[in-house]
Amino acid sequence: MIPIYDTAPRARRPLIVFGVIAINFAIFLWMSGMSERNLNWVLENFALIPLRYSDPRAAVAAPPVTRRNR
């Protein structure tokens, strides 16, 4: 269950949490307006791909894609 409210008093507003939510929402809006080609480039270069961390050969064999290579 997701807590809707809390009875424990807070010293101040959770500004860092609000900031992280705002950044995530801005990135979502930015990515939702991208073409498929640009979206794939962003995901290939900035997404967390578990295979890169679980198989060292995959990290070496697949270097990040640059715009010049396309």
PDB file of N, H, CA, C and O in Angstrom:
ATOM      1  N   MET A   1       0.830  -1.180   0.000  1.00  0.00           N
ATOM      2  CA  MET A   1       0.000   0.000   0.000  1.00  0.00           C
ATOM      3  C   MET A   1       0.874   1.242   0.000  1.00  0.00           C
ATOM      4  O   MET A   1       1.921   1.288   0.646  1.00  0.00           O
ATOM      5  N   ILE A   2       0.433   2.224  -0.721  1.00  0.00           N
ATOM      6  H   ILE A   2      -0.417   2.187  -1.247  1.00  0.00           H
ATOM      7  CA  ILE A   2       1.123   3.503  -0.769  1.00  0.00           C
ATOM      8  C   ILE A   2       0.507   4.412   0.286  1.00  0.00           C
ATOM      9  O   ILE A   2      -0.702   4.648   0.274  1.00  0.00           O
ATOM     10  N   PRO A   3       1.332   4.926   1.199  1.00  0.00           N
ATOM     11  CA  PRO A   3       0.765   5.808   2.227  1.00  0.00           C
ATOM     12  C   PRO A   3       0.315   7.139   1.628  1.00  0.00           C
ATOM     13  O   PRO A   3       1.076   7.798   0.920  1.00  0.00           O
ATOM     14  N   ILE A   4      -0.900   7.521   1.911  1.00  0.00           N
ATOM     15  H   ILE A   4      -1.518   6.985   2.487  1.00  0.00           H
ATOM     16  CA  ILE A   4      -1.451   8.777   1.414  1.00  0.00           C
ATOM     17  C   ILE A   4      -1.068   9.929   2.337  1.00  0.00           C
ATOM     18  O   ILE A   4      -0.775  11.030   1.871  1.00  0.00           O
ATOM     19  N   TYR A   5      -1.069   9.685   3.601  1.00  0.00           N
ATOM     20  H   TYR A   5      -1.307   8.790   3.980  1.00  0.00           H
ATOM     21  CA  TYR A   5      -0.695  10.712   4.569  1.00  0.00           C
ATOM     22  C   TYR A   5       0.026  10.053   5.731  1.00  0.00           C
ATOM     23  O   TYR A   5       0.019   8.830   5.876  1.00  0.00           O
ATOM     24  N   ASP A   6       0.638  10.874   6.544  1.00  0.00           N
ATOM     25  H   ASP A   6       0.644  11.867   6.426  1.00  0.00           H
ATOM     26  CA  ASP A   6       1.432  10.388   7.664  1.00  0.00           C
ATOM     27  C   ASP A   6       1.109  11.230   8.889  1.00  0.00           C
ATOM     28  O   ASP A   6       0.920  12.441   8.778  1.00  0.00           O
ATOM     29  N   THR A   7       1.046  10.601  10.048  1.00  0.00           N
ATOM     30  H   THR A   7       1.199   9.617  10.137  1.00  0.00           H
ATOM     31  CA  THR A   7       0.750  11.340  11.278  1.00  0.00           C
ATOM     32  C   THR A   7       2.019  11.856  11.958  1.00  0.00           C
ATOM     33  O   THR A   7       1.935  12.669  12.879  1.00  0.00           O
ATOM     34  N   ALA A   8       3.191  11.399  11.518  1.00  0.00           N
ATOM     35  H   ALA A   8       3.259  10.739  10.770  1.00  0.00           H
ATOM     36  CA  ALA A   8       4.444  11.875  12.113  1.00  0.00           C
ATOM     37  C   ALA A   8       4.723  13.294  11.620  1.00  0.00           C
ATOM     38  O   ALA A   8       4.667  13.555  10.418  1.00  0.00           O
ATOM     39  N   PRO A   9       5.022  14.201  12.533  1.00  0.00           N
ATOM     40  CA  PRO A   9       5.294  15.584  12.113  1.00  0.00           C
ATOM     41  C   PRO A   9       6.632  15.685  11.374  1.00  0.00           C
ATOM     42  O   PRO A   9       7.596  14.992  11.701  1.00  0.00           O
ATOM     43  N   ARG A  10       6.663  16.564  10.375  1.00  0.00           N
ATOM     44  H   ARG A  10       5.880  17.126  10.110  1.00  0.00           H
ATOM     45  CA  ARG A  10       7.887  16.809   9.610  1.00  0.00           C
ATOM     46  C   ARG A  10       8.464  18.155  10.010  1.00  0.00           C
ATOM     47  O   ARG A  10       7.730  19.088  10.336  1.00  0.00           O
ATOM     48  N   ALA A  11       9.793  18.245   9.983  1.00  0.00           N
ATOM     49  H   ALA A  11      10.389  17.487   9.718  1.00  0.00           H
ATOM     50  CA  ALA A  11      10.447  19.507  10.318  1.00  0.00           C
ATOM     51  C   ALA A  11      10.290  20.510   9.180  1.00  0.00           C
ATOM     52  O   ALA A  11      10.121  21.704   9.423  1.00  0.00           O
ATOM     53  N   ARG A  12      10.345  20.025   7.931  1.00  0.00           N
ATOM     54  H   ARG A  12      10.483  19.055   7.734  1.00  0.00           H
ATOM     55  CA  ARG A  12      10.182  20.902   6.771  1.00  0.00           C
ATOM     56  C   ARG A  12       9.667  20.094   5.587  1.00  0.00           C
ATOM     57  O   ARG A  12       9.574  18.868   5.646  1.00  0.00           O
ATOM     58  N   ARG A  13       9.339  20.793   4.528  1.00  0.00           N
ATOM     59  H   ARG A  13       9.414  21.789   4.480  1.00  0.00           H
ATOM     60  CA  ARG A  13       8.788  20.137   3.336  1.00  0.00           C
ATOM     61  C   ARG A  13       9.879  19.324   2.635  1.00  0.00           C
ATOM     62  O   ARG A  13      11.041  19.728   2.650  1.00  0.00           O
ATOM     63  N   PRO A  14       9.534  18.199   2.027  1.00  0.00           N
ATOM     64  CA  PRO A  14      10.528  17.360   1.335  1.00  0.00           C
ATOM     65  C   PRO A  14      10.887  17.937  -0.037  1.00  0.00           C
ATOM     66  O   PRO A  14      10.466  17.398  -1.061  1.00  0.00           O
ATOM     67  N   LEU A  15      11.652  19.014  -0.066  1.00  0.00           N
ATOM     68  H   LEU A  15      11.993  19.452   0.766  1.00  0.00           H
ATOM     69  CA  LEU A  15      11.972  19.713  -1.305  1.00  0.00           C
ATOM     70  C   LEU A  15      12.812  18.868  -2.256  1.00  0.00           C
ATOM     71  O   LEU A  15      12.635  18.951  -3.472  1.00  0.00           O
ATOM     72  N   ILE A  16      13.717  18.063  -1.727  1.00  0.00           N
ATOM     73  H   ILE A  16      13.861  17.996  -0.739  1.00  0.00           H
ATOM     74  CA  ILE A  16      14.545  17.216  -2.587  1.00  0.00           C
ATOM     75  C   ILE A  16      13.678  16.179  -3.297  1.00  0.00           C
ATOM     76  O   ILE A  16      13.882  15.913  -4.482  1.00  0.00           O
ATOM     77  N   VAL A  17      12.727  15.602  -2.600  1.00  0.00           N
ATOM     78  H   VAL A  17      12.560  15.819  -1.638  1.00  0.00           H
ATOM     79  CA  VAL A  17      11.816  14.627  -3.210  1.00  0.00           C
ATOM     80  C   VAL A  17      10.992  15.296  -4.306  1.00  0.00           C
ATOM     81  O   VAL A  17      10.821  14.732  -5.387  1.00  0.00           O
ATOM     82  N   PHE A  18      10.485  16.490  -4.030  1.00  0.00           N
ATOM     83  H   PHE A  18      10.625  16.947  -3.152  1.00  0.00           H
ATOM     84  CA  PHE A  18       9.728  17.212  -5.054  1.00  0.00           C
ATOM     85  C   PHE A  18      10.609  17.534  -6.258  1.00  0.00           C
ATOM     86  O   PHE A  18      10.145  17.486  -7.397  1.00  0.00           O
ATOM     87  N   GLY A  19      11.869  17.858  -6.013  1.00  0.00           N
ATOM     88  H   GLY A  19      12.246  17.897  -5.088  1.00  0.00           H
ATOM     89  CA  GLY A  19      12.800  18.140  -7.098  1.00  0.00           C
ATOM     90  C   GLY A  19      13.066  16.922  -7.967  1.00  0.00           C
ATOM     91  O   GLY A  19      13.096  17.023  -9.194  1.00  0.00           O
ATOM     92  N   VAL A  20      13.258  15.768  -7.332  1.00  0.00           N
ATOM     93  H   VAL A  20      13.233  15.686  -6.336  1.00  0.00           H
ATOM     94  CA  VAL A  20      13.484  14.524  -8.089  1.00  0.00           C
ATOM     95  C   VAL A  20      12.250  14.182  -8.926  1.00  0.00           C
ATOM     96  O   VAL A  20      12.379  13.759 -10.075  1.00  0.00           O
ATOM     97  N   ILE A  21      11.081  14.359  -8.369  1.00  0.00           N
ATOM     98  H   ILE A  21      10.977  14.702  -7.435  1.00  0.00           H
ATOM     99  CA  ILE A  21       9.842  14.095  -9.112  1.00  0.00           C
ATOM    100  C   ILE A  21       9.726  15.051 -10.295  1.00  0.00           C
ATOM    101  O   ILE A  21       9.346  14.630 -11.387  1.00  0.00           O
ATOM    102  N   ALA A  22      10.044  16.321 -10.100  1.00  0.00           N
ATOM    103  H   ALA A  22      10.353  16.663  -9.212  1.00  0.00           H
ATOM    104  CA  ALA A  22       9.969  17.303 -11.185  1.00  0.00           C
ATOM    105  C   ALA A  22      10.969  16.989 -12.289  1.00  0.00           C
ATOM    106  O   ALA A  22      10.639  17.116 -13.468  1.00  0.00           O
ATOM    107  N   ILE A  23      12.190  16.580 -11.931  1.00  0.00           N
ATOM    108  H   ILE A  23      12.459  16.477 -10.974  1.00  0.00           H
ATOM    109  CA  ILE A  23      13.194  16.219 -12.934  1.00  0.00           C
ATOM    110  C   ILE A  23      12.741  15.006 -13.725  1.00  0.00           C
ATOM    111  O   ILE A  23      12.868  14.986 -14.949  1.00  0.00           O
ATOM    112  N   ASN A  24      12.214  13.995 -13.047  1.00  0.00           N
ATOM    113  H   ASN A  24      12.111  14.011 -12.052  1.00  0.00           H
ATOM    114  CA  ASN A  24      11.717  12.803 -13.748  1.00  0.00           C
ATOM    115  C   ASN A  24      10.574  13.149 -14.689  1.00  0.00           C
ATOM    116  O   ASN A  24      10.504  12.617 -15.797  1.00  0.00           O
ATOM    117  N   PHE A  25       9.690  14.018 -14.269  1.00  0.00           N
ATOM    118  H   PHE A  25       9.747  14.450 -13.369  1.00  0.00           H
ATOM    119  CA  PHE A  25       8.565  14.416 -15.121  1.00  0.00           C
ATOM    120  C   PHE A  25       9.057  15.194 -16.339  1.00  0.00           C
ATOM    121  O   PHE A  25       8.541  15.009 -17.441  1.00  0.00           O
ATOM    122  N   ALA A  26      10.048  16.060 -16.149  1.00  0.00           N
ATOM    123  H   ALA A  26      10.468  16.210 -15.253  1.00  0.00           H
ATOM    124  CA  ALA A  26      10.608  16.817 -17.271  1.00  0.00           C
ATOM    125  C   ALA A  26      11.290  15.888 -18.277  1.00  0.00           C
ATOM    126  O   ALA A  26      11.142  16.069 -19.486  1.00  0.00           O
ATOM    127  N   ILE A  27      12.026  14.906 -17.789  1.00  0.00           N
ATOM    128  H   ILE A  27      12.145  14.759 -16.808  1.00  0.00           H
ATOM    129  CA  ILE A  27      12.664  13.938 -18.691  1.00  0.00           C
ATOM    130  C   ILE A  27      11.617  13.121 -19.428  1.00  0.00           C
ATOM    131  O   ILE A  27      11.773  12.839 -20.616  1.00  0.00           O
ATOM    132  N   PHE A  28      10.557  12.740 -18.741  1.00  0.00           N
ATOM    133  H   PHE A  28      10.430  12.969 -17.776  1.00  0.00           H
ATOM    134  CA  PHE A  28       9.472  12.012 -19.394  1.00  0.00           C
ATOM    135  C   PHE A  28       8.868  12.831 -20.531  1.00  0.00           C
ATOM    136  O   PHE A  28       8.658  12.311 -21.627  1.00  0.00           O
ATOM    137  N   LEU A  29       8.591  14.102 -20.279  1.00  0.00           N
ATOM    138  H   LEU A  29       8.762  14.525 -19.389  1.00  0.00           H
ATOM    139  CA  LEU A  29       8.027  14.957 -21.326  1.00  0.00           C
ATOM    140  C   LEU A  29       9.003  15.131 -22.480  1.00  0.00           C
ATOM    141  O   LEU A  29       8.596  15.101 -23.642  1.00  0.00           O
ATOM    142  N   TRP A  30      10.283  15.313 -22.177  1.00  0.00           N
ATOM    143  H   TRP A  30      10.613  15.337 -21.233  1.00  0.00           H
ATOM    144  CA  TRP A  30      11.308  15.463 -23.208  1.00  0.00           C
ATOM    145  C   TRP A  30      11.389  14.215 -24.082  1.00  0.00           C
ATOM    146  O   TRP A  30      11.456  14.316 -25.307  1.00  0.00           O
ATOM    147  N   MET A  31      11.384  13.036 -23.453  1.00  0.00           N
ATOM    148  H   MET A  31      11.329  12.953 -22.458  1.00  0.00           H
ATOM    149  CA  MET A  31      11.502  11.797 -24.214  1.00  0.00           C
ATOM    150  C   MET A  31      10.228  11.436 -24.966  1.00  0.00           C
ATOM    151  O   MET A  31      10.292  10.774 -26.002  1.00  0.00           O
ATOM    152  N   SER A  32       9.086  11.853 -24.466  1.00  0.00           N
ATOM    153  H   SER A  32       9.034  12.390 -23.624  1.00  0.00           H
ATOM    154  CA  SER A  32       7.837  11.508 -25.153  1.00  0.00           C
ATOM    155  C   SER A  32       7.677  12.271 -26.468  1.00  0.00           C
ATOM    156  O   SER A  32       6.894  11.860 -27.325  1.00  0.00           O
ATOM    157  N   GLY A  33       8.404  13.373 -26.639  1.00  0.00           N
ATOM    158  H   GLY A  33       9.039  13.707 -25.943  1.00  0.00           H
ATOM    159  CA  GLY A  33       8.328  14.138 -27.873  1.00  0.00           C
ATOM    160  C   GLY A  33       9.412  13.798 -28.879  1.00  0.00           C
ATOM    161  O   GLY A  33       9.508  14.458 -29.913  1.00  0.00           O
ATOM    162  N   MET A  34      10.229  12.793 -28.611  1.00  0.00           N
ATOM    163  H   MET A  34      10.152  12.257 -27.771  1.00  0.00           H
ATOM    164  CA  MET A  34      11.340  12.442 -29.490  1.00  0.00           C
ATOM    165  C   MET A  34      10.911  11.531 -30.624  1.00  0.00           C
ATOM    166  O   MET A  34       9.935  10.788 -30.521  1.00  0.00           O
ATOM    167  N   SER A  35      11.670  11.610 -31.713  1.00  0.00           N
ATOM    168  H   SER A  35      12.463  12.214 -31.797  1.00  0.00           H
ATOM    169  CA  SER A  35      11.469  10.643 -32.792  1.00  0.00           C
ATOM    170  C   SER A  35      12.032   9.296 -32.338  1.00  0.00           C
ATOM    171  O   SER A  35      12.781   9.230 -31.363  1.00  0.00           O
ATOM    172  N   GLU A  36      11.677   8.245 -33.032  1.00  0.00           N
ATOM    173  H   GLU A  36      11.069   8.299 -33.824  1.00  0.00           H
ATOM    174  CA  GLU A  36      12.123   6.912 -32.635  1.00  0.00           C
ATOM    175  C   GLU A  36      13.646   6.787 -32.722  1.00  0.00           C
ATOM    176  O   GLU A  36      14.265   6.137 -31.880  1.00  0.00           O
ATOM    177  N   ARG A  37      14.238   7.397 -33.721  1.00  0.00           N
ATOM    178  H   ARG A  37      13.735   7.926 -34.405  1.00  0.00           H
ATOM    179  CA  ARG A  37      15.696   7.333 -33.885  1.00  0.00           C
ATOM    180  C   ARG A  37      16.404   8.009 -32.716  1.00  0.00           C
ATOM    181  O   ARG A  37      17.331   7.441 -32.140  1.00  0.00           O
ATOM    182  N   ASN A  38      15.974   9.214 -32.365  1.00  0.00           N
ATOM    183  H   ASN A  38      15.221   9.676 -32.834  1.00  0.00           H
ATOM    184  CA  ASN A  38      16.596   9.924 -31.239  1.00  0.00           C
ATOM    185  C   ASN A  38      16.340   9.222 -29.917  1.00  0.00           C
ATOM    186  O   ASN A  38      17.216   9.182 -29.053  1.00  0.00           O
ATOM    187  N   LEU A  39      15.144   8.668 -29.756  1.00  0.00           N
ATOM    188  H   LEU A  39      14.433   8.700 -30.458  1.00  0.00           H
ATOM    189  CA  LEU A  39      14.830   7.945 -28.528  1.00  0.00           C
ATOM    190  C   LEU A  39      15.733   6.728 -28.374  1.00  0.00           C
ATOM    191  O   LEU A  39      16.230   6.463 -27.279  1.00  0.00           O
ATOM    192  N   ASN A  40      15.949   5.994 -29.447  1.00  0.00           N
ATOM    193  H   ASN A  40      15.546   6.210 -30.336  1.00  0.00           H
ATOM    194  CA  ASN A  40      16.841   4.832 -29.385  1.00  0.00           C
ATOM    195  C   ASN A  40      18.264   5.255 -29.041  1.00  0.00           C
ATOM    196  O   ASN A  40      18.946   4.562 -28.286  1.00  0.00           O
ATOM    197  N   TRP A  41      18.726   6.390 -29.587  1.00  0.00           N
ATOM    198  H   TRP A  41      18.172   6.953 -30.201  1.00  0.00           H
ATOM    199  CA  TRP A  41      20.069   6.871 -29.284  1.00  0.00           C
ATOM    200  C   TRP A  41      20.196   7.211 -27.797  1.00  0.00           C
ATOM    201  O   TRP A  41      21.187   6.857 -27.158  1.00  0.00           O
ATOM    202  N   VAL A  42      19.201   7.891 -27.258  1.00  0.00           N
ATOM    203  H   VAL A  42      18.396   8.179 -27.777  1.00  0.00           H
ATOM    204  CA  VAL A  42      19.229   8.254 -25.837  1.00  0.00           C
ATOM    205  C   VAL A  42      19.220   6.999 -24.966  1.00  0.00           C
ATOM    206  O   VAL A  42      19.975   6.912 -23.998  1.00  0.00           O
ATOM    207  N   LEU A  43      18.382   6.039 -25.300  1.00  0.00           N
ATOM    208  H   LEU A  43      17.769   6.109 -26.086  1.00  0.00           H
ATOM    209  CA  LEU A  43      18.303   4.820 -24.497  1.00  0.00           C
ATOM    210  C   LEU A  43      19.579   3.994 -24.586  1.00  0.00           C
ATOM    211  O   LEU A  43      20.011   3.421 -23.586  1.00  0.00           O
ATOM    212  N   GLU A  44      20.187   3.924 -25.762  1.00  0.00           N
ATOM    213  H   GLU A  44      19.835   4.390 -26.574  1.00  0.00           H
ATOM    214  CA  GLU A  44      21.429   3.159 -25.907  1.00  0.00           C
ATOM    215  C   GLU A  44      22.571   3.788 -25.124  1.00  0.00           C
ATOM    216  O   GLU A  44      23.440   3.070 -24.627  1.00  0.00           O
ATOM    217  N   ASN A  45      22.590   5.101 -25.004  1.00  0.00           N
ATOM    218  H   ASN A  45      21.884   5.684 -25.408  1.00  0.00           H
ATOM    219  CA  ASN A  45      23.711   5.778 -24.361  1.00  0.00           C
ATOM    220  C   ASN A  45      23.501   6.110 -22.889  1.00  0.00           C
ATOM    221  O   ASN A  45      24.475   6.206 -22.143  1.00  0.00           O
ATOM    222  N   PHE A  46      22.261   6.287 -22.454  1.00  0.00           N
ATOM    223  H   PHE A  46      21.470   6.210 -23.061  1.00  0.00           H
ATOM    224  CA  PHE A  46      22.032   6.742 -21.084  1.00  0.00           C
ATOM    225  C   PHE A  46      21.216   5.779 -20.220  1.00  0.00           C
ATOM    226  O   PHE A  46      21.127   5.980 -19.009  1.00  0.00           O
ATOM    227  N   ALA A  47      20.627   4.752 -20.803  1.00  0.00           N
ATOM    228  H   ALA A  47      20.700   4.589 -21.787  1.00  0.00           H
ATOM    229  CA  ALA A  47      19.814   3.827 -20.010  1.00  0.00           C
ATOM    230  C   ALA A  47      20.703   2.852 -19.239  1.00  0.00           C
ATOM    231  O   ALA A  47      21.819   2.547 -19.658  1.00  0.00           O
ATOM    232  N   LEU A  48      20.204   2.384 -18.139  1.00  0.00           N
ATOM    233  H   LEU A  48      19.297   2.633 -17.799  1.00  0.00           H
ATOM    234  CA  LEU A  48      20.896   1.368 -17.359  1.00  0.00           C
ATOM    235  C   LEU A  48      20.549   0.007 -17.973  1.00  0.00           C
ATOM    236  O   LEU A  48      19.411  -0.452 -17.879  1.00  0.00           O
ATOM    237  N   ILE A  49      21.534  -0.625 -18.598  1.00  0.00           N
ATOM    238  H   ILE A  49      22.459  -0.252 -18.675  1.00  0.00           H
ATOM    239  CA  ILE A  49      21.326  -1.914 -19.257  1.00  0.00           C
ATOM    240  C   ILE A  49      22.041  -2.964 -18.412  1.00  0.00           C
ATOM    241  O   ILE A  49      23.271  -2.974 -18.367  1.00  0.00           O
ATOM    242  N   PRO A  50      21.295  -3.855 -17.736  1.00  0.00           N
ATOM    243  CA  PRO A  50      21.909  -4.800 -16.800  1.00  0.00           C
ATOM    244  C   PRO A  50      22.988  -5.691 -17.427  1.00  0.00           C
ATOM    245  O   PRO A  50      23.942  -6.062 -16.744  1.00  0.00           O
ATOM    246  N   LEU A  51      22.858  -6.037 -18.705  1.00  0.00           N
ATOM    247  H   LEU A  51      22.083  -5.735 -19.260  1.00  0.00           H
ATOM    248  CA  LEU A  51      23.849  -6.903 -19.332  1.00  0.00           C
ATOM    249  C   LEU A  51      25.239  -6.278 -19.306  1.00  0.00           C
ATOM    250  O   LEU A  51      26.235  -6.996 -19.216  1.00  0.00           O
ATOM    251  N   ARG A  52      25.320  -4.973 -19.382  1.00  0.00           N
ATOM    252  H   ARG A  52      24.511  -4.390 -19.455  1.00  0.00           H
ATOM    253  CA  ARG A  52      26.623  -4.304 -19.346  1.00  0.00           C
ATOM    254  C   ARG A  52      27.341  -4.510 -18.021  1.00  0.00           C
ATOM    255  O   ARG A  52      28.567  -4.416 -17.959  1.00  0.00           O
ATOM    256  N   TYR A  53      26.597  -4.787 -16.972  1.00  0.00           N
ATOM    257  H   TYR A  53      25.601  -4.863 -17.022  1.00  0.00           H
ATOM    258  CA  TYR A  53      27.196  -4.960 -15.652  1.00  0.00           C
ATOM    259  C   TYR A  53      27.341  -6.421 -15.259  1.00  0.00           C
ATOM    260  O   TYR A  53      28.183  -6.755 -14.426  1.00  0.00           O
ATOM    261  N   SER A  54      26.530  -7.297 -15.846  1.00  0.00           N
ATOM    262  H   SER A  54      25.845  -7.025 -16.522  1.00  0.00           H
ATOM    263  CA  SER A  54      26.598  -8.706 -15.476  1.00  0.00           C
ATOM    264  C   SER A  54      27.543  -9.497 -16.372  1.00  0.00           C
ATOM    265  O   SER A  54      28.032 -10.550 -15.963  1.00  0.00           O
ATOM    266  N   ASP A  55      27.811  -9.013 -17.590  1.00  0.00           N
ATOM    267  H   ASP A  55      27.413  -8.157 -17.922  1.00  0.00           H
ATOM    268  CA  ASP A  55      28.701  -9.705 -18.511  1.00  0.00           C
ATOM    269  C   ASP A  55      29.753  -8.707 -18.998  1.00  0.00           C
ATOM    270  O   ASP A  55      29.452  -7.878 -19.857  1.00  0.00           O
ATOM    271  N   PRO A  56      30.963  -8.766 -18.478  1.00  0.00           N
ATOM    272  CA  PRO A  56      31.989  -7.791 -18.870  1.00  0.00           C
ATOM    273  C   PRO A  56      32.292  -7.796 -20.364  1.00  0.00           C
ATOM    274  O   PRO A  56      32.652  -6.761 -20.924  1.00  0.00           O
ATOM    275  N   ARG A  57      32.150  -8.960 -21.020  1.00  0.00           N
ATOM    276  H   ARG A  57      31.858  -9.801 -20.564  1.00  0.00           H
ATOM    277  CA  ARG A  57      32.405  -9.018 -22.462  1.00  0.00           C
ATOM    278  C   ARG A  57      31.400  -8.172 -23.236  1.00  0.00           C
ATOM    279  O   ARG A  57      31.745  -7.600 -24.270  1.00  0.00           O
ATOM    280  N   ALA A  58      30.168  -8.083 -22.754  1.00  0.00           N
ATOM    281  H   ALA A  58      29.887  -8.548 -21.914  1.00  0.00           H
ATOM    282  CA  ALA A  58      29.146  -7.291 -23.441  1.00  0.00           C
ATOM    283  C   ALA A  58      29.466  -5.799 -23.342  1.00  0.00           C
ATOM    284  O   ALA A  58      29.179  -5.041 -24.269  1.00  0.00           O
ATOM    285  N   ALA A  59      30.051  -5.380 -22.235  1.00  0.00           N
ATOM    286  H   ALA A  59      30.284  -5.995 -21.482  1.00  0.00           H
ATOM    287  CA  ALA A  59      30.395  -3.963 -22.076  1.00  0.00           C
ATOM    288  C   ALA A  59      31.521  -3.568 -23.023  1.00  0.00           C
ATOM    289  O   ALA A  59      31.540  -2.447 -23.533  1.00  0.00           O
ATOM    290  N   VAL A  60      32.455  -4.477 -23.260  1.00  0.00           N
ATOM    291  H   VAL A  60      32.440  -5.387 -22.846  1.00  0.00           H
ATOM    292  CA  VAL A  60      33.569  -4.187 -24.155  1.00  0.00           C
ATOM    293  C   VAL A  60      33.139  -4.331 -25.609  1.00  0.00           C
ATOM    294  O   VAL A  60      33.562  -3.549 -26.461  1.00  0.00           O
ATOM    295  N   ALA A  61      32.308  -5.318 -25.897  1.00  0.00           N
ATOM    296  H   ALA A  61      31.965  -5.953 -25.205  1.00  0.00           H
ATOM    297  CA  ALA A  61      31.906  -5.596 -27.275  1.00  0.00           C
ATOM    298  C   ALA A  61      30.943  -4.562 -27.826  1.00  0.00           C
ATOM    299  O   ALA A  61      30.890  -4.362 -29.040  1.00  0.00           O
ATOM    300  N   ALA A  62      30.191  -3.909 -26.980  1.00  0.00           N
ATOM    301  H   ALA A  62      30.234  -4.072 -25.994  1.00  0.00           H
ATOM    302  CA  ALA A  62      29.185  -2.952 -27.444  1.00  0.00           C
ATOM    303  C   ALA A  62      29.487  -1.562 -26.889  1.00  0.00           C
ATOM    304  O   ALA A  62      28.914  -1.172 -25.872  1.00  0.00           O
ATOM    305  N   PRO A  63      30.378  -0.809 -27.537  1.00  0.00           N
ATOM    306  CA  PRO A  63      30.658   0.546 -27.060  1.00  0.00           C
ATOM    307  C   PRO A  63      29.456   1.443 -27.297  1.00  0.00           C
ATOM    308  O   PRO A  63      28.603   1.128 -28.127  1.00  0.00           O
ATOM    309  N   PRO A  64      29.378   2.549 -26.585  1.00  0.00           N
ATOM    310  CA  PRO A  64      28.245   3.456 -26.777  1.00  0.00           C
ATOM    311  C   PRO A  64      28.180   3.970 -28.216  1.00  0.00           C
ATOM    312  O   PRO A  64      29.208   4.209 -28.849  1.00  0.00           O
ATOM    313  N   VAL A  65      26.981   4.131 -28.710  1.00  0.00           N
ATOM    314  H   VAL A  65      26.146   3.937 -28.195  1.00  0.00           H
ATOM    315  CA  VAL A  65      26.774   4.622 -30.062  1.00  0.00           C
ATOM    316  C   VAL A  65      26.937   6.139 -30.059  1.00  0.00           C
ATOM    317  O   VAL A  65      26.372   6.834 -29.215  1.00  0.00           O
ATOM    318  N   THR A  66      27.709   6.637 -31.008  1.00  0.00           N
ATOM    319  H   THR A  66      28.168   6.073 -31.694  1.00  0.00           H
ATOM    320  CA  THR A  66      27.854   8.083 -31.142  1.00  0.00           C
ATOM    321  C   THR A  66      27.103   8.532 -32.387  1.00  0.00           C
ATOM    322  O   THR A  66      26.788   7.723 -33.259  1.00  0.00           O
ATOM    323  N   ARG A  67      26.828   9.794 -32.461  1.00  0.00           N
ATOM    324  H   ARG A  67      27.084  10.451 -31.752  1.00  0.00           H
ATOM    325  CA  ARG A  67      26.085  10.310 -33.618  1.00  0.00           C
ATOM    326  C   ARG A  67      26.891  10.222 -34.901  1.00  0.00           C
ATOM    327  O   ARG A  67      26.313  10.149 -35.985  1.00  0.00           O
ATOM    328  N   ARG A  68      28.222  10.226 -34.802  1.00  0.00           N
ATOM    329  H   ARG A  68      28.692  10.286 -33.922  1.00  0.00           H
ATOM    330  CA  ARG A  68      29.055  10.125 -35.992  1.00  0.00           C
ATOM    331  C   ARG A  68      29.018   8.737 -36.602  1.00  0.00           C
ATOM    332  O   ARG A  68      29.195   8.586 -37.811  1.00  0.00           O
ATOM    333  N   ASN A  69      28.787   7.706 -35.769  1.00  0.00           N
ATOM    334  H   ASN A  69      28.643   7.828 -34.786  1.00  0.00           H
ATOM    335  CA  ASN A  69      28.768   6.325 -36.267  1.00  0.00           C
ATOM    336  C   ASN A  69      27.497   5.991 -37.017  1.00  0.00           C
ATOM    337  O   ASN A  69      27.447   4.961 -37.690  1.00  0.00           O
ATOM    338  N   ARG A  70      26.476   6.809 -36.932  1.00  0.00           N
ATOM    339  H   ARG A  70      26.516   7.646 -36.385  1.00  0.00           H
ATOM    340  CA  ARG A  70      25.193   6.500 -37.541  1.00  0.00           C
ATOM    341  C   ARG A  70      25.153   6.870 -38.953  1.00  0.00           C
ATOM    342  O   ARG A  70      24.134   6.672 -39.615  1.00  0.00           O
TER     343      ARG A  70
END
